[in-house]
Amino acid sequence: MAEYEHVTQPFLPVYNAESKILILGSFPSVKSREMGFYYGHPRNRFWKLLSALWGVQEPATVAEKTDMLLEHGVAIYDVIESCDIIGSSDSSIRNVIPADIAGIVRESQIELVVANGKTAARLFEKYQRNAYHGKWVTMPSTSPANAAFSLERLLETWGRVFQDT
């Protein structure tokens, strides 16, 4: 039987002073932690989705991913700084220490927070509502576990957010 492990966020937030949209996940999966960057699972559609929305080549390296985000005014981070978790199971998350979302908001021009999936939205609502009082939306998760949404359907849904920016 899998056991709880205390894990600390291994990645720094990606943002700069010009960032206007902050995309938040819940917490990096085991695969992302192994790969060394956000949305590292090969079947996660995050990088494919954003590159398609912006009409650019899908980035391969951490530097290319970071550059693509910053060129489009997008920041990424996770709601949780550390927690106890079993594997990658969001439903097992407990003993949460929230991430410093307020610091990102203070040091940028964030005008919209996008929760990448319902779990990120629930955790944002529970742990981060005092850190950010502006507009926020929940988008369907780009995770491969969200089989109900094809890439085309994700493009249509997420595209509504980015057409206004």
C-alpha positions as CSV (number, residue, x, y, z in Angstrom):
1,M,0.0,0.0,0.0
2,A,1.3,3.5,-0.9
3,E,2.2,5.7,1.9
4,Y,2.1,9.4,2.5
5,E,5.2,11.4,1.7
6,H,5.9,15.0,2.7
7,V,6.8,16.9,-0.5
8,T,7.9,20.5,-1.0
9,Q,7.3,22.3,-4.3
10,P,10.5,21.7,-6.3
11,F,9.9,24.5,-8.8
12,L,10.1,28.2,-8.5
13,P,7.1,30.2,-9.9
14,V,7.5,31.4,-13.5
15,Y,6.6,35.1,-13.8
16,N,8.0,38.5,-14.4
17,A,6.8,42.1,-13.8
18,E,4.8,42.0,-17.0
19,S,2.8,38.8,-16.2
20,K,-0.9,39.4,-16.5
21,I,-2.4,35.9,-16.2
22,L,-1.4,33.4,-13.5
23,I,-2.2,29.8,-14.2
24,L,-2.3,27.6,-11.1
25,G,-2.1,23.9,-10.8
26,S,-2.6,22.1,-7.5
27,F,0.8,20.4,-6.9
28,P,3.4,18.8,-9.2
29,S,2.8,15.2,-10.1
30,V,5.5,12.6,-9.5
31,K,6.2,12.6,-13.3
32,S,6.6,16.4,-13.3
33,R,9.0,16.2,-10.4
34,E,11.0,13.5,-12.2
35,M,11.0,15.6,-15.4
36,G,12.1,18.7,-13.5
37,F,9.4,21.2,-14.6
38,Y,5.7,21.9,-14.5
39,Y,3.3,19.7,-16.5
40,G,6.1,17.1,-17.2
41,H,3.8,14.1,-17.8
42,P,4.2,13.3,-21.5
43,R,0.4,13.0,-21.9
44,N,-0.4,16.3,-20.1
45,R,-1.7,18.6,-22.8
46,F,-0.6,21.9,-21.1
47,W,2.3,22.8,-23.4
48,K,0.6,21.5,-26.5
49,L,-2.5,23.5,-25.6
50,L,-0.8,26.8,-25.0
51,S,1.5,26.6,-28.0
52,A,-1.6,25.8,-30.2
53,L,-3.5,28.8,-28.7
54,W,-0.7,31.1,-29.5
55,G,0.2,29.6,-32.8
56,V,3.8,28.8,-31.9
57,Q,5.9,25.6,-31.9
58,E,5.5,23.5,-28.8
59,P,8.4,24.2,-26.5
60,A,10.7,21.3,-25.6
61,T,13.1,22.6,-23.0
62,V,12.5,24.3,-19.7
63,A,14.0,27.5,-21.1
64,E,11.7,27.4,-24.2
65,K,8.7,26.8,-22.0
66,T,9.6,29.7,-19.7
67,D,10.3,32.0,-22.6
68,M,7.0,31.1,-24.3
69,L,5.0,31.8,-21.1
70,L,6.7,35.1,-20.4
71,E,6.5,36.3,-24.0
72,H,2.7,35.9,-23.7
73,G,2.4,37.6,-20.2
74,V,1.6,34.3,-18.5
75,A,2.9,33.1,-15.1
76,I,2.6,29.6,-13.7
77,Y,2.8,28.2,-10.3
78,D,0.9,25.8,-8.0
79,V,-1.5,26.5,-5.1
80,I,0.5,24.4,-2.7
81,E,4.0,25.0,-1.5
82,S,4.2,21.7,0.4
83,C,2.0,18.9,1.6
84,D,1.7,15.3,2.5
85,I,0.6,13.3,-0.6
86,I,0.4,9.7,-1.8
87,G,2.1,9.6,-5.2
88,S,0.4,12.1,-7.5
89,S,-3.1,11.7,-6.0
90,D,-4.6,15.2,-5.5
91,S,-7.4,13.6,-3.5
92,S,-4.8,12.4,-0.9
93,I,-3.4,15.9,-0.3
94,R,-3.3,16.9,3.4
95,N,-1.2,19.1,5.8
96,V,-1.0,21.9,3.2
97,I,1.3,24.8,3.3
98,P,0.0,27.3,0.7
99,A,2.3,28.8,-1.9
100,D,3.1,32.6,-1.8
101,I,0.6,33.7,-4.5
102,A,0.4,37.2,-2.9
103,G,4.1,37.7,-3.7
104,I,3.6,36.9,-7.3
105,V,0.6,39.2,-7.5
106,R,2.5,42.0,-5.8
107,E,5.5,41.7,-8.2
108,S,3.6,41.5,-11.4
109,Q,0.5,42.8,-13.1
110,I,-1.8,39.8,-12.6
111,E,-5.3,40.6,-13.6
112,L,-6.6,37.0,-13.9
113,V,-5.9,33.7,-12.1
114,V,-6.7,30.6,-14.1
115,A,-7.1,27.4,-12.1
116,N,-6.0,24.4,-14.2
117,G,-8.8,22.0,-13.2
118,K,-11.3,21.6,-10.4
119,T,-8.9,20.4,-7.8
120,A,-6.7,23.5,-8.3
121,A,-9.8,25.7,-8.1
122,R,-11.0,24.0,-4.9
123,L,-7.5,24.3,-3.3
124,F,-7.2,27.9,-4.5
125,E,-10.6,28.8,-2.9
126,K,-9.6,27.1,0.3
127,Y,-6.0,28.3,0.7
128,Q,-5.5,31.4,-1.5
129,R,-8.6,33.6,-1.6
130,N,-7.0,36.0,0.8
131,A,-3.9,36.3,-1.4
132,Y,-5.8,37.4,-4.5
133,H,-9.0,39.3,-4.7
134,G,-9.3,39.8,-8.4
135,K,-10.9,37.9,-11.3
136,W,-10.4,34.1,-11.5
137,V,-11.8,31.3,-13.5
138,T,-11.6,27.5,-13.5
139,M,-10.6,25.8,-16.7
140,P,-10.8,22.1,-17.5
141,S,-7.7,20.3,-16.4
142,T,-5.0,19.6,-19.0
143,S,-4.1,16.4,-17.2
144,P,-4.4,13.1,-19.0
145,A,-6.8,12.0,-16.2
146,N,-9.3,14.4,-17.8
147,A,-10.2,12.1,-20.6
148,A,-13.6,13.8,-21.1
149,F,-11.8,16.8,-22.7
150,S,-10.0,16.2,-26.0
151,L,-7.3,18.7,-27.0
152,E,-9.8,20.3,-29.4
153,R,-12.3,20.8,-26.6
154,L,-9.6,22.2,-24.3
155,L,-8.5,24.6,-27.1
156,E,-12.1,25.8,-27.5
157,T,-12.6,26.3,-23.7
158,W,-9.2,27.7,-22.8
159,G,-9.2,29.9,-25.9
160,R,-12.1,31.9,-24.5
161,V,-9.9,33.1,-21.7
162,F,-7.0,34.0,-23.9
163,Q,-9.0,35.8,-26.6
164,D,-9.7,38.6,-24.1
165,T,-6.0,39.1,-23.2
